């Protein structure tokens, strides 16, 4: 909240004053180098952020695929010859199943 109030008072004369003080501190010939290195650092940061976003998207997609594979129909993985025995009879209303 305090920062937003502070930014409300920053206008053109204050920015010009900051640039003049910067020129006095660092020298006029070093300011373009500082600006260029700051721009390059920002570019590298944005590229790193994009790479991290892509890696997170790939990880989410792989997790979604693994989850989908885990929840596939289980009967697709069963051999038809491995199921032996009689089928379970349907329940009789009021009497339970035939096996009870």
N, C-alpha and C positions, 0 to 999 in steps of 0.2 A: 504494500500500500504506500509506504514511504517512497519507494522507488518510482512509482507512477507519478507521484507529486513532484519528485525531483525532475523527471523527464518533461513535465509540463513547463518548467521554467527554462529549459534549454532551447535557445533559439539561435539565429544566425550570428549575432555578435559574440555569443559565448563560444560557438564553434570556431569562429575566426580567432578568438583569443587563445583557444586551446591549440590551434595550428601554429600560431605565432610562438607560443611558449615551447611547443615541440621543436620548432625550427631553431629556437635559441638553445635548447638543451642538446639536441642531436646534430645540429648543423644541417644546412639546406641540402647538401649533396647526399646525406644519408636517409633523408625522408623518403625519396622514391624507392630505395632499397627496402626500407622497413615496410612500406605499403605493398610492394611486390611480394615480399616474403609472407606478409599477413594474408594476402590474396591466395598465395599458393598453399598456405596452411589450411585455409578455409576450403579450398578445392579438394585437398587430400582428405580432410575430415568428411566432406560430403560423399566422396568416393568410398571411404571406409564405411560410412553409414549405409550407403546403397548395397555394398557387399554383405554387410551384416543382415540387412533386410532380406536379401535374396537367400542367404543361408537359412534364415528363420523360415522363410516360405518353403524352401526345399524340405526342411525338417518337419514342418507341419504336414506337408503332402505325404512324406514317407510314413509319418505316424498315422495319417488317415488311411493309407493303403494297408498298413499292418493291421489296423483295427478292422478294416473291411474284410481282410483275409481271415481274421480270427472269427468273425461273425458269419462266415459263409455257411451255407446249408451243410450240416455235418454229414448228411447222407450221401453227399457226393464223394466222400472219402471212404466209404464202406464197400467192401467187396460183396456182390450179391450172393456168392457161394458161402460166405462166412455166417450168414444168418440161418440158423437151424432151429427147429422146434416148431411148435404150433403157435399160431397167433393168439393173442390175448382176447378172450371173448368180451363182448360188450357187457356192461352192467345190466342186471335185471332190476327194474324199479321196485324198491321196497325189499328186495331179497339180497342185494349185493351182487357180487360176481359169482359165476358158476364154480370157481375154484374155492370159494369160502364155505 
